[in-house]
Amino acid sequence: MKDVLKREFEGKRALVTGGAGFIGSHLVDLLLELGAEVHVADNLSRGSLSNIRHVLDRVVFHHVDLTDFRNCLSVTRDMELVFHLAATVGGIPYIKSKNVRCLAPDVVMHTHMLEACRINDVEKFLFTSSACVYREKTKELNVFKEEDAYPANPATTYGWAKIFGEILCRSYFTDYGIKCAIVRIFNAYGERENLDPRWSHVIPSLIRKAILYPKVKFTIIGDGTQERAFLYVKDCAEGLALAMIRACNADPINLGSDEVVSINQLAQKIIKISGKDIKIEYDLSGPKGTYKYCADTSKMKRVLKWSPKTPLDEGLRRTYKWVESVL
């Protein structure tokens, strides 16, 4: 697969917005490995230079606010490929409560980025959408197909901002012929994810608690019967690169794993890695998100001719080792 990608990306001028963030920094690593000339645009509100410090001498870094159209014009100039990952992000408490702060800047930024790409004749544009565009239909496992997102009814303004970005991509593809890929990422995890307990997602949160236990309680939000399928971040980056070359018709595609686990099962896997005798506690008062869901990956496999290759147990071991080194 790397040979296929290298033929497509070697020598290409590629911009990664949000490239100092969790997923973005891994995509930057991959594009450099494939021989691309990589530019990174990030305002560092959530991303960190520490995520790309090891490659700072090999990329062009732009510390910019992409809600300013002039900055979007500047960073997209002379680019052939634009991976647009920048977004207002946070954990469940954030996307459940910060409505305007999730919606307004993202709507502005997505609009400015696509218009700048049109003006600067960017060859291809990839928009990272999210599983948050879907809404659960059943208390059993929701296996979301791409068509399930419409008619749109996401539960949060974060999801609405992603819907808006998808519609923009389709419009620029139809009106101006800009080749656009739309990728809905499901539950990415791995090294460099945010460890701040106020914002972190379930895997880094539980790993952090396991490492710090018993000084920190090992608490699960909800009753632990929630179900998810998690996508290791390096696999996610590879899927994004493949979507840029194989799915540029503005037709959304899920990017996820088929390995579904309950949060209780996930917790037990993390406890096993820790080697500790850990007592699980439950917080039934906090926001729990969609109860049980995963991606229908049939379209991903058909269009991208690809599936993620990192089993959850292996990805968790790598992530645990990284969190341990940071803490």
Protein Blocks (a to p, Z undefined) as FASTA:
>chain_A
ZZmmmmmmgopacddehklmmklmmmmmmmmmnopacddddehlmgcfklmmmmmmmccc
ddddfkbmklmmmmmgopabdcdfbccdddfklmmmmmmlmmmmmmmmmmmmmmmmmmno
pabdcddddfklpccfbfbdcdddfklmpccddfbfklmmmmmmmmmmmmmmmmnopacd
ddddehiadehiafbfklmcfklmmmmmmmmpckbccddedjhlaccddddfklmmmmmm
mmmmmmmnopacddddfbdcdfklmmmmmmmmnopacdddddfkbcebjfbdcddfklmm
mmnopacfbdfklmmmmmmmmmmmmZZ
